[in-house]
Amino acid sequence: PEDRQYSGSTFQEVRDAVFENPYYQGAWGQPGQNPLPVETATFWSLAHGWLSLSKRFLFLDAARRTLESRADLRWGGPDRQGVLRLIHRNGVCLTGIWNITEDTGYTGYFARGSRGLVIARYSSGLSVQRGEARTLSMVGKLYPGGDRLQKSQPAAFITQEVLGGSFTPSIRDSLLRNAPDIRPLDSGFSLGNFLLTAFTFFRADRRISIRQLYEIAELGKPPGTPTVSPTYMQLSVVGPKVSGDDDTSDFRDEVLTHIYERGTGRRQGRLTFQIQVSDTGSVRGFLNKTLQDASWRTIGSVSFDEAVVSYNGDRVIHFHHPKWRNDQNDPNSEVGPVWLARALNTFSTNWQAWWHLLPRRK
């Protein structure tokens, strides 16, 4: 029901939900603690109902829901156990401050002086360990102003290092963009997952390799003011690199190490990303594609001073994806999937409706 009845949330209620039930008792990193749990997505867990005549394709349902629903918390029913993600199952949630310090020419929370509260989730869709293929990603909710109890509809941003697989040794070496590199062959044995994900997103929205930024450019914008949004955004870690030993092989431990002292829970720093934007560039290539000819300029930072790896952070918090616009600055230019995807979706819906009308042998 919350998918249909959403009217906004407060930063505090979402923050409290994700910090409610960490996987570790007491301070993170105490001796004798179990390793952080790892949930693995398989091709068959993604493909459930894909070729079935009688079952719904749940992955496509989920992809459509991320576009249609702005719900911030999805409790999954009266038992409030949340929902197991189909992809990017393992993550760490962070809270902090979004701060734009430079003149930009953009509107909303891309304008100079914009300062808001952020709840983000840093995750991987493949392995979590250094040396193995990972798909590091950060998605976030940006709340206007600094009132933790003010109810609003936060703006969403979606960034990722690569669609496919990457072997960067540290989050310090990862560049997170709203138009990530595309490297299907680096997915290894998860190539089937990559192809099925691309096919499913193709059926749900117009573009599958870029998430536009207009929600941030429209957050807090005076009514009647034309939207001016950057085309590309890139987030990268600034500040000292933490230890590269086995204690930070899991990217979630590496994130926590930036903020907390291992074993005591004492805050020892912040995890800060510089915000860079560009209005030039294009994604080019054949199999492997990358953003080329971008003119990056730094306009501010997003700095995190709290983090947690929790059950609710993996199963309850929800991040929606902005729908594709032909003109990112024009709300009336929003479009759906291409005609081929629409035709396929219509055929699938009609086929299942026809199948369910057939008489069943008792």
N, C-alpha and C positions, 0 to 999 in steps of 0.2 A: 504493500500500500504506500510506503514512503516514496516509491518511485513516481507515483502519480500525484501525491499530496504535498510535495516539497514546497516549502515557502521560505527557505533559508535556514541558516544556523548561526550560532555564535562561535567565535574562535575557541572560547573556553570549553564549550561542550564537546567539540570535536577533539581538542587537545586532551581533555580528561578521559575520553573514551579510549584513545590509543595508548595512553599511559596506564590504563587500569590493570592490565594483566600481563606484565613482562614474562618472558620465558625463563628468566633467572630469578631466584629468590635472593633478596638482599641486594647488595651492590653487584654490578656487573663485573665479571672477571675474578671473582673470589676463587681461591684454590678449591679444587674438588667439584666445581660446577660442571655440569654436562655441556658439551658443545651445543651451540645454537642449532635448533632443528632445521632440517632441510626437506622441503616438499618438492618432488620431481613431477614435472608435467610430461606426459608421454603422448605420442601421436594418437593413441587410441583414446586417451582421456579428452583430447581436443576434437576427435572425429566422431564422438558419440552422436548418432542420429544423422550423420552426414549423408549416407547412402540409403538410409532406411525409408521404407514406404509408409511406415506407421508412426515413427518417432520424430520429434522435433529435433532440429540441429541446434543443440544448446549453445555452441560457440557463436553461431550467427545471432541467436537471441541476445547473448551477452554483448556482442559487438554493437548491435543496435541500441541496447540499453545504455551503453556508455555515451552514446550520442544523444539519446532522448531524455535521459534522467539526470538531473543535477543533484540528486540526493547525495549528501555528504557522508552519511552513515547508513549502511544497509545491514540491519540486524538479522535478517533472514527468518523472521517469524517469532512466535511467542517465546520460544526457548532462548532467543537472543544469542545464538551460536554463530551468527554470521554466515558467510558464504565462501567456500573454497574457490580461490581464483583459478581460472583456467591457464593463464600464463602469468609470468612474473610473480610467482608464489612467495618468493623469499625476499623480504625487504626490511629496511630500518626507517622508522618515522622520525622526522625532525621538526622543530619549531624555531622560528627566528624572525628576522626583520628584513623586509625588502626596502631598499633605499636607492633612489635615483638622485645623483649628485650633479649631473652635467646637463647643459642645455641640449635638447634633443630635437625639438620641432614636432614631437609626437604628443598625443593627447592621453588623458586618463592617467594611469599609474606608470606610464612611460615618460611622463613629463617631469622636468626638474623639480625637486622638492618633494616628490611623492615618497611616502613612507608608510608601509603597511605591515600587517602581521601575516606570516606565512606558515602553513603546515605542509610539509612535503614528505614524499616517500621515495627513498633511494632503493632500487631493486635490481634484480637480475632475472632474466628469463631462462637462462641456461644454468651453468654451474655457478657456484658462489666462490670457488677457490681460485687463488692466483695460479697462473700456469695452465689453467683450463679455459675453454671457450666460455666467455661471459657476455651478456648483453646488458651492460650497465645503463640505467635509466633513472631520471628524476622527474616525477610529476608533482605538481603543487597546487595549492589553493591560496590565493592572495586575498586577504580581507582588508577593506579600506580602513584607514585610520589606525589608532592604537587602542581602541576600547575593546577589551577582550570579551565583553558581555553584550556588545551591540550585534543584533541580529541582522544578517545581510546575506546576499548570494555572492559568494566569492568567485573571483575570476580564476580560470584554470590555465595552467601551462603544462605542456608535454614535451620533454626533451629526452634524447637517448643518444648513446655513443654510436651505435651501429645496429642496423637491422641485419641480423645474421649472427656473427660471432666475432669477438675481439679478445686479444691476449695482452692488453695493457697490464703492466704489473701492479698498478696502483690507481686509486681514484684520482691521485694527483696528476696522472698522465692522461686522464680521460677528458675528452671534449664532448660535452652534452649539448646537442643542438635540437631545435624543433624540426630540422631537416637532416636526420642522421645519415651517415654513410650506409650503403646497402652492399652487403657482402654475403650472398647466399652460400657460396662454397666454403666459407669459414665456419658454417654451422656444424660441420662434421656429420656425426650420426643423427643430428637433429634437423637435417635438411628437410625431411618430411614435415616437421613442425613448422618450419619457415614457410614452405610452399602452401601448406594448408592455412596458415595465418594470413598470408598475402591474399589467397583466394577468398577467404572469409571477409577480410576488410574491403576487398574489391566489391563484394556484394552489399556492403553496408554504407559506403561513402564514396565520394568522387575521387579523392586522392588518398593514397595509403602511405605515402612516404614523407608527408609534411603535415604538421599541425599548426594552423594559423594562430596569430597572437592577438587578434582583435579584442578578445574579452578583456585583456589587461588595458588596452588602449581605450576601452569604453568604460572601465571601472571608475566611478566618481566623476565622469565627464558631464559637464552641464548639458541639460537637454537642449537640443537644437544645434549643438556644436558638431561639425563634421568630424568623423573619426579619422585619425591619422596614426597608423600602426606600422612598425617596422616589419619587414618581410621575414628576416631571419634573426634568431637569437642563439647565443652560445654561452654556456656556463662552464667555467673552469676554476679549479681550486687555486686559491692564493695562500701564501704563507708557507711555513716549514713543512717538510715531508715527514710523516711519522715513521716509526721503525718498520722495516720491511721483513721482519722475522716471521716465524711460524704463527705467532700470536695474532698477526694481522693478515693471515692468508685469506681468511674469509672477509669479503669486502665489508660486511656488517661490523665485524670487530674493528676494522680499520677506521670506519666512520666514528664509532664510539670512542676510539683512542684519541681522536682529535679533540674531543670534548671532555672526557672523564679520565681520571686516574684509575687504572685497572686495579680492581680489588677493593677500592675504598668508595667509589662513586663520587669522589670529590671533583667538582668542575675545575678543569685546568686550562681551558681555552675555548675557542670557537672554531667552527668549520665554515669558512667563508669562500664564496664563489664570486668572481667578478662577472658582471653582466655585460656582454658585448652584443651589439646589433649591427645589421647590415641591410641595406636596401638593394644591393647588387649581388649578382651571382646566380648560378643555376646548377641543378644536379645533373651531372653528365656521366656517361659511361655505358658499357654494354651489359655484361653480367654484374660486375662490380661498379657501383655508382658512387660518386662523391660530390659534395658541394664545391664548386670551383669559382674563382674570381670574385669572392666576397670581400668587401672592404670593411673589416671589423673596426669598431670604435667602442671603447669602454664608456659606459654611461652610469654605472653604479655597482651595487653589490647586493647579494643576499647572504646574510650571516646567521648561522644557527648556533644556539647555545643550549639546546636540549635535544636528546635523542633517546629512542627506546626501540628494542626489538620485542614485539609483543604479539599475542594472539589476535587482538583486535586490530593491530596494525596490518596484519596479514589477511584478515578475513572480514573486517567490518568497515573500515574506512573505504570510501569509494571516490574515484576521480573520473569525472566525465570528460569527454573529448569535444572540443568545439567542432561544429559542422563546417564543411567546406563552403566558402563563398567564392564565386567567380571574381569578385572584387572584394578584397579583404576589408575595405573601408565602407562597404555598402551593405547594410543589414538586409536589404531587399534582394540581394544577389545570391542568397543561400540556395544551394542545389543539392540534389541527392545523387545516387549512383548513376553511372553512365547507362545508356539505353540497353546495352547487352546484359548488364547486371540486373537491371529492372526486369527484363524479359525472363531471365533465368529465375529470379525470385517469384515472378508471377506464375511461371510454369510449375515451380516446386510447390507453391501454395495450392494451386488448382489440382495438381496431381495427388497431393495428400488428401484434399477434400474429396476427390473422386474415390480414392482408395477406401476411405472410411465409410462411404456410402454403399460399398459392396456388401452383399449378404454374407454372413459368417456361418460356417458349418458348425452346428452344435455338437 
